[in-house]
Amino acid sequence: MYQERPASPLDTQSFSVPIGAALFPKEIQLPPRPWFELMYGKDNVRRYTVMPHGGHFASMEEPDLLIGEVRAFSGTVR
């Protein structure tokens, strides 16, 4: 699931799918891991990675970092 703007931890949505988060430091919001665990369930957060550089347009700015993280996440759900 991709969200342009993160939902509030107070939302009552329930998810039971694996979640991976790649946070790029030049992004506007950098929610902490506990926020993801609260929103999506601690067992569902398979990866939470703060990248060394990049921003909102990570696929253009840091394609190698992004694809490496996508591959690492994919390995957790096989």
Secondary structure, DSSP 8 states (H G I E B T S, - for coil): ---SS---TT------S-EEEEE-TTSS----HHHHHHHH-GGGEEEEEE-SS--TTHHHH-HHHHHHHHHHHHTT--
